[in-house]
């Protein structure tokens, strides 16, 4: 019987058992390596191309994703590798118009200048299915960020493959413990490991996984050529943090669900989005497709002033961007000017605080925010 994912994360990528050695060897710091004679077939020669610490973490990620994984200096570096190794002049990129703004920036900037046509669509099944004709690459976020829409990945993958398009899935919001895109037929699974995978808000890192050897080799070459490499210490920290991913996610999801229920019945909240909430429009699809509902939720207060009052009254909710850390964080997404959301729209990432304490704290924030009407 195969081990459960929560067991696999504890031991993923660890070396064979050996007496008087650590479970996870420390990071390897090296620019050049001693390398005599012919270099053909040698793995470690120069630090821009390979590092034993990367190798161990990539092995762990590959075990979780079901393919070959490659770590990068950030999630955007991983996404850039996928975009620039698959697209060229005359190609069409289908991507979410309401997803991560960095992708839209690349699509409408450097990629467009190279002759790639960006086809940006809302995160809905019908929008993606209608847009795949003539595409070279279809990039999907599911659940989407920040609205948390859950899409029918197998249907989108099938439609894209019928017309000869590749499919990449940004899996950052839900992690490989919640969804394995490669198992749904996607060609790439991409994540910002800055979020849940490392989980302590102290590392910037990303990775991409693929099953096709040629696609993976393209990523390897791109990383070396572009120099989009992670530091060995950051990679070691990420691998060390992987062992607690399952237990962190369990508490975070418990907290997110409790907060979503609180928000759903608050007169200070115009609407709430959380795939685990029975009333959420994405709940039926999430129950069908996801193994977890995740730690991220979104809600809308009356206006910007209400959000300010909410933050001023809370003690356990840190106002910060990003998500997936052990501390509960939230932010008014409209402050960046990159998302088409109401002024009172808040994205919240539940941490691992005691549920009752967190619910009481957010309740005080909602009372201070005041009713919607």
N, C-alpha and C positions, 0 to 999 in steps of 0.2 A: 504494500500500500504506500502510495506517495505521501510524503509529509505535507501537512497543511501549510499554506503560505505564511502564517504566523510563526511556524517553526522554521521554515526555510530562511526567512530573513535573519534569524539568529546565527545561522551557520553559513550563509551564502558567501562564496568566494574565499573561504578560509583555506589555508594550506592543509596538507595531510598532517595528521597528528604526529607529533614528535616530542619526546621528552625534553624538558628543560628549554622549551621554546614557547614564546607567547602564542595565544590563540590567533591574534591578528598582528603580524610583524609591523614594526614601526615604519614610518615613511622613508623612502629612498631619496636622498638629495644628491642629484648628480646632473651636471651639464654633459661633459663627455664621459664615456665609460672606457676602461681599458679594453682595447680591441686590436688584436694582432692578426696579421695575415688577411686572407680573403674575407669579405664582409657578406657575401651572398648567403642568405638564410639566417643571418645573425639578427637577433631581436633587439638587443640593447647596444647602440653605438653612440647616439647623441640624444640629449634630453628633449629635443623638440619633437622627436618621433616616437619615443616609447619610454616607459618607466615602470618598474615592477609594481609600484603602488597603484598606478592606473590599471595595470593588468588584473590585479586582484579585485578591484572594485568593479571593473568591467565584467569580469567573470560572474560576480554576484548579481549585477544588474541583468546580465544575459539570462541567468537562471530564473529571474523573476519575470522577465519580458517574453521569454521563449524565442530568443534570437541572439544575434551578436550585438553587443552594446559598445559604444564608444563615448568616453566622457570628454567634455569640453569646458572651457573657462566660464561659461554661463549658459543659461537656457537659450538666449538669443544667438549665441555662437553655434549651438547645436541646430537651431532652426535655420540659421544662415547657411550652414553646411548642406542641409537638405535642399534648400531653395537653390543655391548656386551650383550644386552638382547635378540637378535634374532639369534646370530651365535654361533656355537660351533664346536668341532672337527668333521671334515668330511664334513662340510658345505662349500658351494661355495658362495662367494661374487662377484657380478658383479658391478663394479664401473668405473667412468670415468678415463682414463689414462691422460687426459688433463684438469682435474678439480682441485679443491682445494688441494694443496699438503699435507695438514694435514691428509686427508683421505687416500691418498696413503701411507703415513708414517705409519699409524695404520695398514693398510691392509697388507703391506709387512713386518711389524715388529711384534708387539704384537699379532695381530690376526693370522698371519702365524705361529708363535711359538705355538699358541694354537691348531693348526691343521686346521685352516680355509684356504681354497684355494682362493687366490685373483685372479680374472679374470678381468683385467683392459683393457678397450676398449675405442676407440675414441668416442667423443660425436657426433655420427651419429645414425639415426634411425636403419639402417641396422645392424650396429655393435652391438647395444643392443639387437635387435630382434634375431640375430644369437647366442648371448651369453647366453640367459636366460635358456636354457635347463640344468636341474640339479641344478639350483641355489636355494639358500634358501632366499637370500636378493638381490634385485636389487636397487642400489643407483644411482639416476639420478640428474644431475645438469641441469636445464633448466630455463632461459638462462645459458649457461655455463660460467665459470670464468677461464681465462680471454677472451676467444674468442667470447663469446656471441652467441653461436649456440643455436637455439630453436628446441627442439625435440617434437615428436608426443607423448605426455604423455599418452593419452588414449590407443593408440596402444601398447605402451610398457607395460602399466599396464595390459591390457588384455592378452598379450602374457605371462607375468610373472605369472599371476594368473592361467592361464591354466595349467602351470607346477607346481603349488603349491608354488610359490615364493612370498614373501612379497615385497612391493615397498616403498622406501623412496625417497622423493624429497627434494633436497636442494633448497629452494625457496628464498635464500638471495638476489639475484640480483634484483628480480622483486617485492618482497613483496606480502602479501595477497591481496593488492589492485590491483595488476597486474595479479595475478593467484592464484587460490585456489586448490592446488593439491588433497585435499581430495575429492573435487567434481568430479575430474577426476578418482576417484577410488583408488588413492594411499592410502597406509596404514599409512604412516607417512608424515607429512610436517615439515621440519626442517629449522630453520633460525638462522643466527647470528644477533641478535637484536643490536649488536654493530654498524651496518651499518645504513640503512635508518630508522629502527623502532625508534631508539633513536635520530639519526640525528645530534648530536652536537659534535661528536668526543670526548666524554668525559666519556663514559660508555662502559664497556665490559660485554656483556650479551648474552644469547642465549635461544632458546626454541624449544620444539618439540610438535607437536599436533598429535592426533590419534582419530579415531572414535570407534575403538574396545576397550571395557572396559578392557579386559585382557592385550592387548598390552600397554594401558595407565598405568595400574597397575604395569606392569613390569618396566616402566620408573620411576614411583614414588618410587618403592623399590630401584632401582639402584641409584637414586639421594640421597636417605637417606643413603644407605650403603656406597656409594663412597664419600659422603660429597661434591658433586659438586654443591653447593648451591650458589645462588646470595646473595649479601648484600641487606638488606631492603632499604637502601637509594638509591642504584643504581636502584633497582626495581621501587621505587617511581619515580625517575627521568625518567625512561623509560615510565612509565604510563603517567606522566605529558606530555612528548614529543609526545605521541601518538595522541593527539588532533590536532596537526599541520601536521600530516603525509600527508594528502591529499593535502594541500596547498603547502607544501614543494615539494612534488613530482611533482606537476603541474609546478612550476617554474623550477625545475631541469630538467624535461623532455623537456620543451620549450628550455632551454639552450643547452641541449645535442643535440637536433635536429638541432638547428642553427649551433652548432659547427660541427656536422657531415656533414652538407651541405658545410660549409667552407672547411673542410678537403678534401671532395670528389673532389673539384675543385682546390686544391693546388698542384703545381708542386713539393712541398717539401715532399709530402706524397705518399708512394708506394701503400698503400691500407688502407681502413678504414672499421671498423665493427661497425654497429649500427642497431639493428633490426627495428628501425623506418625509416631507409633510404630505399627508394624504390628500390635502386640498390643492397641492401644487400641480400645475398643468403637466410638468415633466414626471410626476410620480409614477404613473403606469409604466412608462418607458424605463425609468430608473429601476423599478422593481424587476423588470424583465431583463435588463442589460447589465446592471451594475451589481457588484458583490458588496459594495458599501455605498452609503449616501454622502459621505465626506464631512469635512469640518467647516465648509464655507457656506454662508448664507447671505442674503441681501434683503434689505427692507427700505421702505421710503417713509421718511417723516415729512412733516408739513412743509418745511423750507430749510434754508441754510441756517437761520437763527435757531430753529428747533434742534438741528444737529449739534450746533455749538453748545446749547444747553444740555443736551444729552451727554456729550463728552465731559463737560464741566462737572456733572453730577456723578459720574462713574469713577470708581477707584481701581477696578480690575480690568478695564478696557483701555489699552494703550492706543493712542491715535498714531497710526503708522501704516505705511503701504506694505505690500506683499502679504503673504498668508502662509499658513501651515506650521507655524512655530508653537512652542509650548506655552507661550503667553497669548492671551486673548488680545487681538488687535482689530482695529476697524478704521475706516476712513470714509469721508465723503468723496465719492469718486469724481464728482463734478469739478473738484478743485484742480484737476490736472488738465481739463479741457480736451481730453482725448476720447471720452465716452459720451454717447448721446443718451444721457440719463437725466432725470429730474434733479433739481438742486438739492433736494432732501434725500437722495439715494445714497445708502450706506452699504458697503460691503464689509462683512464681519467674519473673522476667522476665529473659531472657538479654540481656546487653549486647553490645558489639562488641569485647570483649577478645579476645586471641589464644586460639583454641579450646583448645590444649593447656594453656595456663596456667589457664584457667578450669576445665577438667575436673580438673586436678590439685588445684586449690584446693577444689572441691566434694568431691572424693574424700577430702581430709583432714577436711572437715566431717562426712562420713558416717562415717568411721572413729571420730571423736570422739563422734558421736551414739550409737553402739553398736547391736547387733542388735535387731531387733524383739522376738524371743522370748528 
